[in-house]
Amino acid sequence: MATILSNQTQKTKHYQTDQQVKYLHLEAEVDMLLQRITALMERKQVTSVPYESAGRSNSQTNLEVESSI
Protein backbone atom coordinates (compact mmCIF):
# COMPACT_ATOMS: atom_id res chain seq x y z
CA MET A 1 0.00 0.00 0.00
CA ALA A 2 2.89 2.36 0.68
CA THR A 3 4.14 1.98 -2.89
CA ILE A 4 0.72 2.81 -4.33
CA LEU A 5 0.58 5.95 -2.23
CA SER A 6 4.16 6.77 -3.19
CA ASN A 7 3.38 6.33 -6.92
CA GLN A 8 0.29 8.50 -6.54
CA THR A 9 2.35 11.23 -4.87
CA GLN A 10 4.94 11.13 -7.68
CA LYS A 11 2.23 11.37 -10.33
CA THR A 12 0.66 14.31 -8.54
CA LYS A 13 4.03 16.01 -8.19
CA HIS A 14 4.72 15.54 -11.92
CA TYR A 15 1.26 16.87 -12.74
CA GLN A 16 1.82 19.94 -10.58
CA THR A 17 5.21 20.56 -12.18
CA ASP A 18 3.70 20.22 -15.64
CA GLN A 19 0.94 22.67 -14.72
CA GLN A 20 3.47 25.14 -13.33
CA VAL A 21 5.45 25.01 -16.57
CA LYS A 22 2.31 25.60 -18.61
CA TYR A 23 1.35 28.48 -16.33
CA LEU A 24 4.78 30.10 -16.69
CA HIS A 25 4.58 29.81 -20.48
CA LEU A 26 1.14 31.41 -20.51
CA GLU A 27 2.30 34.14 -18.16
CA ALA A 28 5.24 34.90 -20.45
CA GLU A 29 2.92 35.01 -23.46
CA VAL A 30 0.55 37.42 -21.69
CA ASP A 31 3.48 39.66 -20.76
CA MET A 32 4.68 39.67 -24.37
CA LEU A 33 1.21 40.52 -25.66
CA LEU A 34 0.85 43.35 -23.15
CA GLN A 35 4.19 44.75 -24.29
CA ARG A 36 3.03 44.61 -27.91
CA ILE A 37 -0.22 46.38 -27.03
CA THR A 38 1.69 49.07 -25.15
CA ALA A 39 4.06 49.55 -28.08
CA LEU A 40 1.15 49.82 -30.52
CA MET A 41 -0.61 52.33 -28.30
CA GLU A 42 2.56 54.40 -28.00
CA ARG A 43 3.05 54.26 -31.77
CA LYS A 44 -0.56 55.28 -32.22
CA GLN A 45 -0.01 58.34 -30.01
CA VAL A 46 3.17 59.29 -31.86
CA THR A 47 1.57 58.96 -35.29
CA SER A 48 -1.54 60.89 -34.27
CA VAL A 49 0.40 64.05 -33.32
CA PRO A 50 1.24 65.18 -36.91
CA TYR A 51 -2.38 64.71 -38.01
CA GLU A 52 -3.70 66.79 -35.17
CA SER A 53 -1.29 69.59 -35.95
CA ALA A 54 -2.47 69.52 -39.56
CA GLY A 55 -6.00 70.31 -38.39
CA ARG A 56 -7.54 66.83 -38.49
CA SER A 57 -9.74 65.77 -35.62
CA ASN A 58 -8.56 63.22 -33.10
CA SER A 59 -11.46 60.86 -33.88
CA GLN A 60 -10.47 60.72 -37.56
CA THR A 61 -6.88 59.89 -36.60
CA ASN A 62 -7.99 57.16 -34.20
CA LEU A 63 -10.14 55.54 -36.85
CA GLU A 64 -7.28 55.54 -39.35
CA VAL A 65 -4.85 53.96 -36.86
CA GLU A 66 -7.37 51.37 -35.70
CA SER A 67 -8.17 50.35 -39.26
CA SER A 68 -4.47 49.82 -40.00
CA ILE A 69 -4.13 47.46 -37.01
C-alpha positions in Angstrom: 0.0 0.0 0.0 2.9 2.4 0.7 4.1 2.0 -2.9 0.7 2.8 -4.3 0.6 5.9 -2.2 4.2 6.8 -3.2 3.4 6.3 -6.9 0.3 8.5 -6.5 2.3 11.2 -4.9 4.9 11.1 -7.7 2.2 11.4 -10.3 0.7 14.3 -8.5 4.0 16.0 -8.2 4.7 15.5 -11.9 1.3 16.9 -12.7 1.8 19.9 -10.6 5.2 20.6 -12.2 3.7 20.2 -15.6 0.9 22.7 -14.7 3.5 25.1 -13.3 5.5 25.0 -16.6 2.3 25.6 -18.6 1.4 28.5 -16.3 4.8 30.1 -16.7 4.6 29.8 -20.5 1.1 31.4 -20.5 2.3 34.1 -18.2 5.2 34.9 -20.4 2.9 35.0 -23.5 0.6 37.4 -21.7 3.5 39.7 -20.8 4.7 39.7 -24.4 1.2 40.5 -25.7 0.8 43.3 -23.1 4.2 44.8 -24.3 3.0 44.6 -27.9 -0.2 46.4 -27.0 1.7 49.1 -25.1 4.1 49.5 -28.1 1.1 49.8 -30.5 -0.6 52.3 -28.3 2.6 54.4 -28.0 3.1 54.3 -31.8 -0.6 55.3 -32.2 0.0 58.3 -30.0 3.2 59.3 -31.9 1.6 59.0 -35.3 -1.5 60.9 -34.3 0.4 64.1 -33.3 1.2 65.2 -36.9 -2.4 64.7 -38.0 -3.7 66.8 -35.2 -1.3 69.6 -35.9 -2.5 69.5 -39.6 -6.0 70.3 -38.4 -7.5 66.8 -38.5 -9.7 65.8 -35.6 -8.6 63.2 -33.1 -11.5 60.9 -33.9 -10.5 60.7 -37.6 -6.9 59.9 -36.6 -8.0 57.2 -34.2 -10.1 55.5 -36.9 -7.3 55.5 -39.3 -4.8 54.0 -36.9 -7.4 51.4 -35.7 -8.2 50.3 -39.3 -4.5 49.8 -40.0 -4.1 47.5 -37.0 
